[in-house]
Amino acid sequence: MTSESGNDGTGRTHTAFFYGTLMAAEVFFTVCYRNTQIDVSVLKSLHTFQPAVLHGFRRRRVRHADYPGITRDTTAEDASVRGMYVTGLTDANMEKLNAFEGCEYELETVKVKLLSKVGDDQGKGNVEGDEVECQTYVYQDPEDLEEREWDYHEFRTQKMKNWTREDYGFEDTAHFAPTEVEEAKNSAV
């Protein structure tokens, strides 16, 4: 999905739904800006991160890996994946993200519901708002996926340091965390 008013010189920006390691702002900024000397506060101002939910998909852990994959799930009526809707992605960002995801994933256009309130790990208590179109990376080999759900908390506490630049200093990233969302004033249910 592209929109106007970008910062890449072409006037275009992209939006995406991230449901795994890229939900962590530290990983996202490491992938997109690894070699930049731009101040972190400036980088943060270029993108918005908002919790969202993707219906009709299931997230599972990739066998022998720290990251998940999603696949369509038409059998379970309540199949959904919670993640982050990210805006302000430039063509250069997308090139880096495509290289990061590699051939295991295919970029697809999907519709997600923005969350104005985030519920528990099973999605109970979520308050869904606007539906937006964006792109996400869909895993291509379902046989490589374990049956168990990927655990974001486990990733953040046990694995994330292996995926990030140490000098980013995201001590104040509560606004990026997928469980930290204030209730919107005029949220639709």
C-alpha positions as CSV (number, residue, x, y, z in Angstrom):
1,M,0.0,0.0,0.0
2,T,1.4,3.4,-0.9
3,S,0.3,6.9,-0.1
4,E,1.5,10.4,-0.9
5,S,3.8,12.7,1.1
6,G,6.8,10.5,1.7
7,N,10.3,11.4,2.7
8,D,12.2,9.4,0.1
9,G,12.3,11.9,-2.7
10,T,9.5,10.2,-4.7
11,G,6.6,11.5,-2.6
12,R,5.4,7.9,-1.8
13,T,5.3,6.1,1.4
14,H,4.2,2.6,2.3
15,T,2.4,1.1,5.2
16,A,2.9,-2.4,6.6
17,F,1.6,-4.8,9.2
18,F,4.4,-6.4,11.3
19,Y,3.5,-9.4,13.5
20,G,6.9,-10.7,14.7
21,T,10.4,-9.4,15.4
22,L,9.7,-6.2,13.5
23,M,7.0,-5.3,16.1
24,A,9.9,-4.3,18.3
25,A,10.9,-0.8,17.3
26,E,14.5,-1.7,18.1
27,V,14.5,-4.4,15.5
28,F,12.7,-2.3,12.9
29,F,15.1,0.6,13.3
30,T,18.1,-1.8,13.2
31,V,16.9,-3.3,9.9
32,C,15.9,0.0,8.3
33,Y,18.6,2.3,9.6
34,R,21.5,0.1,10.7
35,N,24.3,2.3,9.3
36,T,22.7,5.7,9.7
37,Q,24.1,8.5,11.9
38,I,20.7,10.2,12.2
39,D,19.6,10.8,15.8
40,V,17.1,8.2,17.2
41,S,14.5,10.9,18.0
42,V,14.5,12.0,14.4
43,L,14.1,8.4,13.2
44,K,11.2,7.9,15.6
45,S,9.4,10.9,14.1
46,L,9.4,9.4,10.6
47,H,7.1,6.5,11.5
48,T,4.0,5.7,13.4
49,F,3.4,2.4,15.2
50,Q,-0.2,1.4,16.1
51,P,-1.5,-1.9,17.3
52,A,-3.7,-3.7,14.8
53,V,-5.2,-7.1,14.2
54,L,-5.3,-9.1,11.0
55,H,-8.2,-11.5,10.7
56,G,-8.2,-14.8,8.8
57,F,-4.6,-15.6,9.5
58,R,-2.7,-17.6,12.1
59,R,0.8,-16.9,13.5
60,R,3.1,-19.7,14.4
61,R,6.8,-20.1,15.3
62,V,9.2,-21.0,12.5
63,R,10.9,-24.3,13.3
64,H,14.5,-23.7,14.7
65,A,14.1,-19.9,14.5
66,D,13.5,-16.9,16.8
67,Y,10.8,-15.5,14.5
68,P,7.2,-16.4,13.3
69,G,5.4,-16.8,10.1
70,I,1.7,-16.3,9.3
71,T,-0.5,-18.3,7.0
72,R,-4.1,-17.9,6.0
73,D,-6.5,-19.9,8.2
74,T,-10.0,-20.3,6.7
75,T,-10.9,-23.1,9.1
76,A,-11.0,-21.2,12.4
77,E,-13.7,-18.5,12.6
78,D,-11.7,-16.6,15.2
79,A,-8.3,-16.8,13.5
80,S,-6.4,-13.5,14.0
81,V,-3.0,-12.1,14.5
82,R,-2.2,-9.1,16.6
83,G,0.7,-6.9,15.5
84,M,1.8,-3.4,14.6
85,Y,0.5,-1.2,11.7
86,V,3.5,1.0,10.7
87,T,3.4,4.1,8.5
88,G,6.0,6.3,6.8
89,L,7.9,3.5,5.1
90,T,10.0,4.7,2.2
91,D,11.1,2.7,-0.9
92,A,14.5,2.4,0.7
93,N,12.9,1.0,3.9
94,M,10.9,-1.5,1.9
95,E,14.1,-2.7,0.0
96,K,15.8,-3.3,3.4
97,L,12.7,-5.0,4.8
98,N,12.4,-7.3,1.7
99,A,16.0,-8.3,2.0
100,F,15.5,-8.9,5.8
101,E,12.5,-11.2,5.2
102,G,14.1,-13.0,2.3
103,C,12.6,-15.7,0.1
104,E,10.7,-17.3,3.0
105,Y,8.1,-14.6,2.8
106,E,5.9,-13.1,0.1
107,L,4.7,-9.5,0.5
108,E,0.9,-9.4,0.2
109,T,-1.7,-6.6,0.5
110,V,-4.1,-7.2,3.4
111,K,-6.7,-5.2,5.5
112,V,-6.1,-4.9,9.2
113,K,-8.2,-3.3,11.9
114,L,-6.5,-0.7,14.0
115,L,-6.9,-1.3,17.7
116,S,-8.0,1.5,20.0
117,K,-7.6,-0.7,23.0
118,V,-5.5,-3.9,23.3
119,G,-6.9,-6.8,25.2
120,D,-5.2,-9.9,26.6
121,D,-3.0,-12.4,24.7
122,Q,-6.1,-14.2,23.3
123,G,-7.5,-10.9,22.1
124,K,-10.3,-10.7,24.6
125,G,-10.9,-7.0,25.3
126,N,-9.6,-5.7,22.0
127,V,-11.5,-2.7,20.7
128,E,-11.2,-2.6,16.9
129,G,-11.4,0.7,15.0
130,D,-10.8,1.6,11.4
131,E,-9.9,-0.9,8.7
132,V,-6.8,0.0,6.7
133,E,-5.1,-1.6,3.7
134,C,-1.4,-2.3,4.0
135,Q,1.3,-4.9,3.2
136,T,2.5,-7.8,5.2
137,Y,4.9,-10.7,4.8
138,V,3.1,-14.1,4.5
139,Y,5.2,-17.2,5.2
140,Q,5.6,-19.5,2.1
141,D,6.3,-22.9,3.6
142,P,3.6,-23.9,6.2
143,E,5.4,-27.2,6.7
144,D,8.3,-25.2,8.4
145,L,5.9,-23.8,11.1
146,E,5.5,-25.3,14.5
147,E,2.0,-25.8,15.9
148,R,2.6,-23.4,18.8
149,E,2.1,-19.7,18.7
150,W,5.2,-17.4,18.6
151,D,5.7,-15.6,21.9
152,Y,6.5,-11.9,21.6
153,H,7.3,-11.5,25.3
154,E,9.8,-14.4,25.1
155,F,11.4,-12.8,22.0
156,R,11.8,-9.4,23.7
157,T,13.2,-10.8,27.0
158,Q,15.4,-13.6,25.7
159,K,16.3,-13.1,22.0
160,M,15.9,-9.5,20.9
161,K,19.4,-8.4,21.9
162,N,20.7,-10.6,19.2
163,W,18.7,-8.7,16.6
164,T,19.4,-5.1,17.4
165,R,22.0,-2.4,17.4
166,E,23.2,-1.8,21.0
167,D,23.5,2.0,20.6
168,Y,19.8,2.7,19.7
169,G,18.8,3.4,23.3
170,F,15.1,2.8,23.2
171,E,14.5,3.1,27.0
172,D,11.3,5.1,26.4
173,T,9.6,2.8,23.8
174,A,6.4,2.1,25.7
175,H,4.5,3.8,22.9
176,F,5.8,1.2,20.5
177,A,4.8,-1.8,22.7
178,P,1.9,-3.8,21.2
179,T,0.2,-4.0,24.6
180,E,0.3,-0.3,25.4
181,V,-2.5,1.6,23.8
182,E,-4.8,4.2,25.3
183,E,-8.5,4.0,24.5
184,A,-9.3,6.3,21.6
185,K,-11.9,9.0,22.2
186,N,-14.3,8.0,19.4
187,S,-13.5,4.3,18.8
188,A,-15.8,2.2,16.8
189,V,-16.6,-1.3,18.1
